Amino acid sequence: MSERILDVQSLTLKFGGLTALDDVSLHINEGEILGLIGPNGAGKTTCFNAITGVYGPTSGDILFQGKSIVGMKKHQITKQGIARTFQNIRLFPTMTALENVLVGADAQHSTGMLTALFRLPKHRREEKQGHDRAMELLRFMGIHRKADELAANLSYGDQRRLEIARAMATGPKLICLDEPAAGFNPAEKVELMDLIRKVRDQGFTVLLIEHDMRLVMGVTDRIVVLEFGRKIAEGSPSDIRDNPAVIAAYLGVDEEDAS
């Protein structure tokens, strides 16, 4: 059995009178691809935001490698080893593809301002390592020939790949992908499935939010389903596919009618 890398315990998050997450518990095993699905407004991205430090939970705990990360700032959580992409692409459009990935690699640098200012050997060494790693990730994504192109000039699909490369450059153990297939055509979605598997095979654990059920069912090891901020199901793709509660949530019918 793989060790749990992330353990979300009884997570509740309220915004005024609105309960966005209600006593949600889930875990991710090391080396796993876990899908987090549910209808619009189910709380999926809110859960991502709590895990990555955008929101602080009202109650509950989030353990990463056995250590609570509740109360940590976003950059501290990145340092711990959690990276994410966004539903709406957030690249630096006037920077090149290479420069965008270097921003991610910089999260692993330990040199301070004076070391960088005087370009001491440690800074130069980290700078070269970051450049080499960035080019390696661009090559892994198949966009290394576009390293010097501005991010704004890349195709939509290449921008998605670049965002994943930047996340990988931070040196994470867990990568959270928020609807990476949004805007992709069917052929691109097949390529994305292969890419997600390759990311996992590189030693990363993956948490995936995605609306495309064919992609989710085809690439995940296990799935957690949310509805109205509560967990309603958890299991293998085949278990989830035939679960009456999940069918009811997506089709808007009673569970008895769905079974």
GIKAKA-V816560 format. One record per pair of residues at least 6 apart in sequence whose ideal C-beta (glycine too) atoms are under 7 Angstrom apart, sorted by the first residue. I is the first residue (numbers start at 1). J is the second residue. D is the distance in Angstrom with one decimal. If there is no record, write none. Layout:
i=I j=J d=D
i=I j=J d=D
//
This chain:
i=2 j=29 d=4.1
i=2 j=30 d=4.5
i=2 j=31 d=5.5
i=2 j=32 d=6.8
i=3 j=29 d=7.0
i=3 j=30 d=5.2
i=4 j=27 d=4.9
i=4 j=28 d=6.9
i=4 j=29 d=5.9
i=5 j=28 d=5.6
i=5 j=29 d=6.8
i=5 j=30 d=4.5
i=5 j=64 d=7.0
i=5 j=65 d=6.1
i=5 j=173 d=6.2
i=5 j=174 d=5.9
i=5 j=205 d=5.2
i=6 j=27 d=6.4
i=6 j=28 d=4.3
i=6 j=64 d=5.6
i=6 j=174 d=6.0
i=7 j=27 d=4.8
i=7 j=63 d=4.2
i=8 j=24 d=6.4
i=8 j=25 d=5.9
i=8 j=26 d=4.9
i=8 j=27 d=6.9
i=8 j=62 d=5.4
i=9 j=25 d=5.6
i=9 j=60 d=5.6
i=9 j=61 d=4.6
i=9 j=63 d=6.9
i=10 j=23 d=5.2
i=10 j=25 d=5.7
i=10 j=59 d=6.9
i=10 j=60 d=4.3
i=11 j=21 d=5.4
i=11 j=24 d=4.6
i=11 j=50 d=6.2
i=11 j=57 d=5.4
i=11 j=60 d=3.9
i=11 j=62 d=6.7
i=12 j=21 d=5.8
i=12 j=22 d=5.9
i=12 j=23 d=5.7
i=12 j=57 d=6.4
i=12 j=58 d=4.9
i=12 j=59 d=4.6
i=12 j=60 d=5.4
i=13 j=20 d=4.9
i=13 j=21 d=4.2
i=13 j=46 d=6.1
i=13 j=50 d=5.8
i=13 j=55 d=6.0
i=13 j=57 d=5.1
i=13 j=58 d=5.4
i=14 j=20 d=6.9
i=14 j=58 d=4.7
i=19 j=229 d=5.6
i=20 j=43 d=5.3
i=20 j=46 d=4.5
i=20 j=229 d=5.4
i=21 j=43 d=5.0
i=21 j=46 d=5.7
i=21 j=47 d=6.1
i=21 j=50 d=6.9
i=21 j=229 d=4.9
i=22 j=229 d=4.5
i=22 j=230 d=4.8
i=24 j=47 d=6.5
i=24 j=226 d=7.0
i=24 j=230 d=6.8
i=24 j=231 d=5.2
i=25 j=231 d=6.8
i=26 j=224 d=4.8
i=26 j=231 d=6.7
i=28 j=34 d=4.8
i=28 j=174 d=6.9
i=28 j=205 d=5.9
i=28 j=207 d=5.9
i=30 j=205 d=5.7
i=31 j=200 d=6.7
i=31 j=205 d=5.8
i=32 j=205 d=5.8
i=32 j=221 d=5.0
i=32 j=222 d=6.5
i=33 j=196 d=6.5
i=33 j=200 d=5.5
i=33 j=206 d=4.5
i=33 j=208 d=6.3
i=33 j=219 d=6.0
i=33 j=220 d=4.9
i=33 j=221 d=5.2
i=34 j=207 d=5.3
i=34 j=208 d=6.8
i=34 j=220 d=6.4
i=34 j=221 d=6.9
i=34 j=222 d=5.4
i=34 j=224 d=6.7
i=35 j=208 d=5.1
i=35 j=210 d=6.6
i=35 j=216 d=4.6
i=35 j=220 d=3.9
i=35 j=223 d=4.2
i=36 j=44 d=5.2
i=36 j=47 d=6.5
i=36 j=207 d=6.4
i=36 j=208 d=6.8
i=36 j=209 d=5.1
i=36 j=224 d=5.3
i=36 j=226 d=6.9
i=37 j=210 d=7.0
i=37 j=216 d=5.9
i=37 j=223 d=6.1
i=37 j=225 d=5.5
i=38 j=44 d=5.6
i=38 j=225 d=5.5
i=38 j=226 d=3.8
i=38 j=227 d=5.4
i=38 j=249 d=6.8
i=39 j=227 d=6.3
i=39 j=249 d=5.7
i=39 j=250 d=6.1
i=42 j=226 d=4.1
i=42 j=227 d=5.2
i=42 j=228 d=6.6
i=43 j=226 d=5.0
i=43 j=229 d=4.2
i=44 j=209 d=4.8
i=44 j=226 d=5.9
i=45 j=87 d=6.6
i=45 j=178 d=6.2
i=45 j=209 d=6.6
i=46 j=55 d=6.9
i=48 j=84 d=6.4
i=48 j=176 d=5.5
i=48 j=178 d=5.7
i=48 j=209 d=6.4
i=49 j=55 d=4.8
i=50 j=57 d=5.4
i=50 j=62 d=6.7
i=51 j=62 d=5.9
i=51 j=82 d=6.7
i=51 j=176 d=6.6
i=52 j=74 d=6.4
i=52 j=77 d=5.8
i=52 j=82 d=6.1
i=52 j=84 d=5.1
i=52 j=176 d=6.5
i=53 j=72 d=5.7
i=53 j=73 d=6.0
i=53 j=74 d=4.2
i=53 j=77 d=4.4
i=54 j=74 d=6.7
i=56 j=70 d=6.8
i=56 j=71 d=6.7
i=57 j=70 d=6.2
i=61 j=68 d=5.5
i=61 j=70 d=5.8
i=62 j=68 d=6.7
i=62 j=69 d=5.4
i=62 j=70 d=5.5
i=64 j=80 d=5.7
i=64 j=82 d=6.3
i=69 j=77 d=5.5
i=69 j=80 d=6.1
i=78 j=107 d=5.4
i=78 j=170 d=5.5
i=79 j=107 d=6.8
i=81 j=172 d=5.0
i=81 j=173 d=4.0
i=81 j=174 d=6.4
i=82 j=172 d=5.8
i=82 j=174 d=4.9
i=82 j=176 d=6.8
i=83 j=167 d=3.9
i=83 j=170 d=4.6
i=83 j=172 d=3.8
i=83 j=175 d=5.3
i=84 j=167 d=6.4
i=84 j=176 d=3.9
i=84 j=178 d=6.5
i=85 j=163 d=4.7
i=85 j=164 d=5.9
i=85 j=167 d=5.5
i=85 j=177 d=5.3
i=85 j=178 d=5.7
i=85 j=180 d=6.2
i=86 j=178 d=5.5
i=87 j=178 d=4.6
i=87 j=179 d=4.6
i=87 j=182 d=6.3
i=89 j=159 d=5.2
i=89 j=160 d=6.7
i=89 j=163 d=5.7
i=91 j=100 d=5.5
i=91 j=151 d=4.3
i=91 j=159 d=6.0
i=91 j=162 d=6.2
i=91 j=163 d=6.1
i=92 j=100 d=5.5
i=92 j=103 d=6.8
i=92 j=151 d=6.2
i=93 j=150 d=6.7
i=93 j=151 d=5.2
i=93 j=152 d=3.6
i=94 j=150 d=6.3
i=94 j=152 d=6.7
i=95 j=151 d=6.1
i=96 j=147 d=6.6
i=96 j=148 d=5.3
i=96 j=149 d=6.3
i=96 j=150 d=6.0
i=97 j=138 d=6.3
i=97 j=143 d=6.3
i=97 j=146 d=5.4
i=97 j=147 d=5.3
i=97 j=149 d=5.8
i=97 j=151 d=5.9
i=97 j=154 d=6.6
i=97 j=162 d=5.4
i=98 j=134 d=5.7
i=98 j=138 d=6.7
i=98 j=147 d=4.2
i=98 j=148 d=6.6
i=100 j=151 d=5.4
i=100 j=162 d=5.9
i=100 j=166 d=5.4
i=101 j=134 d=3.9
i=101 j=137 d=5.7
i=101 j=138 d=6.3
i=101 j=165 d=5.1
i=101 j=166 d=5.1
i=101 j=169 d=4.9
i=102 j=130 d=5.8
i=102 j=131 d=6.9
i=102 j=134 d=5.1
i=103 j=166 d=6.5
i=104 j=166 d=4.0
i=104 j=167 d=6.5
i=104 j=169 d=3.2
i=104 j=170 d=4.7
i=105 j=130 d=3.8
i=105 j=133 d=5.5
i=105 j=134 d=5.5
i=105 j=169 d=4.3
i=106 j=130 d=6.6
i=107 j=170 d=4.3
i=108 j=170 d=6.7
i=108 j=171 d=4.6
i=109 j=126 d=4.9
i=109 j=130 d=6.8
i=111 j=122 d=5.4
i=111 j=123 d=4.5
i=111 j=126 d=5.7
i=115 j=122 d=5.9
i=115 j=123 d=4.7
i=116 j=123 d=4.9
i=133 j=169 d=6.3
i=134 j=169 d=6.0
i=135 j=144 d=6.2
i=135 j=147 d=6.6
i=137 j=165 d=4.2
i=137 j=168 d=5.5
i=137 j=169 d=5.7
i=138 j=144 d=4.1
i=138 j=147 d=5.5
i=138 j=165 d=5.9
i=141 j=161 d=4.2
i=141 j=164 d=6.8
i=141 j=165 d=4.9
i=143 j=158 d=5.2
i=143 j=161 d=5.6
i=143 j=162 d=6.4
i=146 j=154 d=6.2
i=146 j=158 d=6.5
i=151 j=159 d=6.4
i=151 j=162 d=6.3
i=154 j=162 d=6.4
i=156 j=183 d=5.5
i=157 j=184 d=6.5
i=157 j=188 d=5.4
i=160 j=180 d=5.9
i=164 j=180 d=6.9
i=167 j=175 d=5.5
i=168 j=175 d=6.7
i=172 j=204 d=6.7
i=173 j=204 d=6.9
i=173 j=205 d=6.2
i=174 j=205 d=4.8
i=174 j=207 d=6.4
i=175 j=199 d=6.6
i=175 j=204 d=5.2
i=175 j=206 d=5.4
i=176 j=207 d=4.6
i=177 j=206 d=6.5
i=177 j=208 d=5.0
i=177 j=209 d=6.9
i=178 j=209 d=5.0
i=179 j=209 d=5.6
i=179 j=210 d=5.8
i=179 j=211 d=6.5
i=180 j=192 d=6.1
i=180 j=210 d=7.0
i=181 j=189 d=5.1
i=181 j=192 d=5.4
i=181 j=210 d=5.8
i=181 j=212 d=5.1
i=181 j=215 d=5.5
i=184 j=192 d=6.3
i=189 j=212 d=6.2
i=189 j=215 d=5.4
i=192 j=215 d=6.9
i=193 j=215 d=5.8
i=193 j=218 d=5.5
i=193 j=219 d=4.7
i=196 j=206 d=6.2
i=196 j=208 d=7.0
i=196 j=219 d=5.2
i=197 j=219 d=6.4
i=199 j=206 d=6.2
i=200 j=206 d=5.5
i=208 j=220 d=6.5
i=210 j=216 d=5.1
i=216 j=223 d=6.6
i=217 j=237 d=4.5
i=217 j=241 d=6.4
i=220 j=237 d=6.0
i=222 j=235 d=6.8
i=222 j=236 d=6.1
i=223 j=235 d=6.7
i=223 j=237 d=6.0
i=223 j=240 d=4.6
i=224 j=231 d=6.2
i=224 j=234 d=4.9
i=225 j=231 d=6.9
i=225 j=232 d=5.3
i=225 j=233 d=4.1
i=225 j=240 d=6.3
i=225 j=246 d=5.2
i=225 j=249 d=6.9
i=226 j=232 d=7.0
i=227 j=249 d=4.4
i=232 j=245 d=4.9
i=232 j=246 d=6.9
i=232 j=249 d=6.3
i=233 j=240 d=6.0
i=233 j=243 d=4.9
i=233 j=245 d=5.5
i=233 j=246 d=5.1
i=240 j=246 d=5.6
i=244 j=255 d=4.7
i=244 j=258 d=4.5
i=244 j=259 d=3.9
i=245 j=255 d=5.6
i=247 j=258 d=3.9
i=248 j=254 d=6.2
i=248 j=255 d=4.6
i=248 j=258 d=4.4
i=251 j=258 d=6.5
//
